[in-house]
Amino acid sequence: MTISRFLRSLVSQGKVLSHGYRREAARTVVTTSSSTSQAAAVATAEVVEAEFPVGREVSGFVVREVQEVPELHLTALRLQHQATGADYLHIARADPNNVFCVGFRTTPMDSTGVPHILEHTVLCGSEKFPCRDPFFKMLNRSLSTFMNAMTGCDYTIYPFSTQHPVDFRNLMSVYMDAVFKPNLSELDFLQEGWRLEHQDIKDQSSPIVFKGVVFNEMKGVFADSQRLFMQKLLNGILPSHTYGVVSGGDPLVIPQLTWEQLKQFHAYHYHPSNARFFTYGDQPLANHLEFIQDNYLSHYNKIDPNTEVPEEPSWKEPRSAHVACGIDPMANAEVQSSIVVSYKLVDITDTFETFVLAILGELLTSGPNAPFYKALLEPGLGSSFSPSSGYDGHTRSSTFTVGLQGVKDQDIEKIKAVIEETFDGIIEEGFPSDRVESVLHNIELSLKHQTSSFGLSLAMNLTPLWNLDGDPIDGLLINNKITKFRKYLAENPKFLQQKVREYFKENPHKYTLTMAPQEGYEENLQSLEEAQLKERIAVLTPEERSRVWQLGHTLGNKQEEEEDLSCLPTLQVSDIPRNVTPVPVTVQTLGGGVEVQACDCPTNDLTYFSAVLSTRDVSEELRPLVPLLCGVLTRMGAGDMDFRQLDQAADLVSGGLSVSPHTCFHPIDVMGYEEAIVLSSHSLNTNLQKTLDLWSSIFSEAKFNDLQRFNTLVSMIATEQANSLVYSGHQYAMTAAAASTGHVSSLAESWGGLSQLRRMKALSEAQDLTPTLESLQVLARQLLGRQGMRVAINTTPNHHDTALHILEGFLKGLDGTPAINPTLASIPQTFSPHTCKTHHVFPFPINFASKAFPGVPYAHPDAGALRVLARVMFRFLHREIREKGGAYGGGAKAGPGGPFGFYSYRDPHSTQTLATFDAAVEWVLSGGFSERDVAEAKLGVFQAVDAPVSPGAMGRRRFFSHITDELFADHRRLVLDVVAQDLVKVARTYLRDGPVEGACLIGPQNVDLDNDPFWSTVHG
Ligand SMILES: [Zn+2]
C-alpha cells in the first residue's frame, strides 16, 4: 500500500470521485513543499486560543470550537456566521503555503450536469471582474501554487493555495466574487455548457451540431470505460437521491439543461447558508473573516437551501445490473469484462466506524498479502482490481467494493463465488496481527511524512465529511482513533472478523455490477446523439435557426475581442524574490567511493533514501525491459522471503520500496544525459537500518524464479497502463511527438510512452514469459551494484551521523566498483534527430494532438525565453483550442532542458488544432502579444520555478537533474530578464526555423491524415 493512498483514505475517509479537474490540462504543476517546525506550530496554537476563545464574535462570525491537533502540528477553529449560518473552518499551522477554499453542497436530481456547468460558468466573469474568464487570466497574474475548481457527486469546491500574502487576497477576491456575484451570462452558459451551432460558424450551409466545453469534456470522461463503470456503480448502489444521477453530466442529457435552470440552481446552492469556508496556513484569520463579511456575507440573510442528502434506505434483497462499454484496443480481446460487488456500509458522520472500515478496506484488498489479492488476482481471474475496489467514504453512506477488470465472461459466476468464500475464510480465520500492525505503522508514517500541499489535501479530503454535516475537526483527530482501535482489538481479538460478518456476510444491501464490451458501442452512442440532434433541429422555427447562426457569430466575436483586464488584481514581476535560498546539502563518498549527497532538514524523524543506478551500459536488447524491471523488482521476493513476506517486511519498516525509470537532460552539455533507474524509500529514523537491509537483499538476491507471480504482475501493469491512456492522452501524445527530435526524448518515449504500453500489451498476451523473466534477471545483475550508483539521503540533523554510518555499512556490502561520474552518459552517434508525424488510431470520440521541437539545455542563454514563450502562447492557444474549439484544454510546455511541445486535451478537432499550433508561432512572430503578457508569463513560470519543497524533497533538483544552486540562480535570472523581442527570436530559431519537428495525434480514424503523405498511421 502506498502512504499517500492510505493518508487519503484516512483523513478523507475515501476516494474523491470528482468530475473533471477542470484546469488539469492547463495546470499540471504538482508542488512539493513547506516544512513545519514543531516549535513554531505550538506557538501558533497558544496564540490562536488566546485570540479566539470559544464564544467570541469576530466580523459577524462566532467561534464554536478550538482544538489543537498535535499529531498534525495544527490548531483547528470552527466558526459560524450568525446572520446566514455559513460554516467556517480555519486551520492555523506554521506553513507559508496558505490555502483558501469555498465549497457548496450541490445536489442535482437529474443528469444535465448542472453543478458541473455552473462550476465552469461562475468562473467566466463576475460583478467586480467583468472580463471574460478571470479565473484563467489570474493563472498568469499570480504566484499561486494551486488554483482549481472541482465538482464532486454532492459538492462543488473552489480551492487555491499561495505562499504570497498579497496574492492570497487577490485570489480570494476573484474566487469570492466569482461564486457569489457571477455574471452567468447566456453566452457563458452556451460556451461552457452546450449549444446548437453551425459546424463552421463562418459557413451558414455547414451542418448544425452540438458544441460546448462540458458537453465535450463528459464525452471524453466516459470514453474511459472504467470511469463509466464507476459512475454506474455509484448510481446503482445508492440510487434513490442525488447519487442516482450523473453530477458531471451525461452527454445525452446535458442538452436538456436551460440557462434559466442554471441560474435557479445557483440562487439556491451558492448561498452563504449552504456554504463552507476553509482557510489554512500562517496568515491571520481575523483579516480573512473581515474581508468575507464586509464584502459578501453582510449582504445576505439566512435561507433554507434544502440540500440535505438523506440516508439511502437499506435494501432487503441484493441487486445486480449489467452495462455495456466500448472495446478496448489496448487490452487482450478475450478478457475485457469487469465485475464488482459493492456493499453499503455506515453513515459518513460516524468517524470512528469509518476509520475502522478504512483499515478493514486496506486489509482486504491492499498488497499481495490481502485475502482478495490472493483469492482473485493470483489465480489470474482478472488482470487487475477494478479501480473502484476498496473502501470509499465520500458519499452519505460509505461503501466497500471488490472486483476485477480484465475478466473472461465465463469466469463471472466463479468470481462471485470466490468473493463469498473469501469473506467466509476471513470470518473463520481473521487477519494476521502483523498485517494489522503494518497498516497502523503506515498511518504513523503518513502523519509524519510532510508534503508541500498538506493544506490543500486537508481542504479536499475533509470536504466529503464536512459537506454532509460531519464534524471535520473530529475527522482530524487520528491518534485517539488509533488508541480506541487498539483497545477494541485487545479486548476482543475477533473485533475485525465480527465487522466482516456484519458488513459483508449479513448485509443485504449488496450490489453486483458487470460490464462487457459491445460491438458497435461507440456507433450506437453516436447515433443516439445524432437522433437527438435531428429532433431538435427539426422543430427549429426559421427565427430560431437564424438565432443559432447569430449566436454562433456573437460568441465567435466575443472570443476574438481584446479586453481590458485592468479590473483584475495582479502581482508584479518585482514581487518575485531575486535571491535563492541555498539548499543545505553536502556531497561525499562513502562505502568505498560511492557519491552520497546528504541534506539535513526538519523531516519529522524520517529518513528519505534515494539511489540512482545508471543504465548507460545496458545492451540495446535489454534496454526496453528497464521499465518492466522497475515494475517488478521489489515485488517478486528476495533472499529467503517470497513476494508476500517481502511486501509485509517492507510495510512494517518503511512507506514501501519503489523503483522507477529515470531520464534527464544534462543542464549544460548538449551531448550529455543521464539514463537510470531510481530506488527510493522513506522510514522512521529508527528503521533506516532495517529498510536498507531489505534493499541489500534485493541487490544481492532479488528473486526471478516465480513465473506465476510474474504473470500476475505483467497483467496488472499492462492493465494499469492501458487505463491511463484515455486519461493522460495529452502526455502520451507529447512524449510521442518529441520522440524523433532527440535521443533522450526517444528514450523517454520508449520507457514511458505508447511504445511501452504496446510492449506491455504484447507481453500480457504472450504464451510463455520465461525468456522475459530470464532477461530481467540478467538486467538486474548488470544494474544492481555500486558501479553506476549515486545516493541521496535526507534526514534530521541529530540523526545525520547515525544515518551516514548505517549507509556506509549498506554500501560496503554491495558488489561492484564505484566510479567517478557514475551515471552521466553521452548521446550515441547513431541517433540523428528527424521529422516524424504519426497518427495513433484509437476508437476515442475525442483527440489528443501534439507537436514538438528540440529544446535547449537548462543553462543555455535561450532556456529562459523558451519557458516564457510557452506561457505567453498559452493565452492564444487557450482561446483557439478551448474557447473556440471546444476542447477541454490546450497549451505549450518548454523544458526545462527538454523539448518544446504543444498539446491539446480531449479535443473534438484534429488537423485544425495542428494548424493552430503553427498559427501560435505566427502570432508570436507578428508581435501579437504585449510586454504585459510577458510579465504575466514570467509569473506563471515562477509558479513552477519557486514551488514549495517538502523536507523529503529538498536537494532533489541537484540530485536528479544536476542543477546546482548556482545554475538555478542563473536560470531564474534568465527567466526574469526575458523581454518581448527574445520571444520573437526564440520562436523563429527553434520553432519556425527549427531543424526537425515531431507531431502526434491520438484519436479516431482521420481521413485528412490518411491522405497526407507526411503522416504515417499506426492502429491500436
Ligand atoms: Zn469540467
Residues whose N, C-alpha, C, O or C-beta is under 5 A from the ligand:
A	BS01	ZN	H19 G20 R22 E217
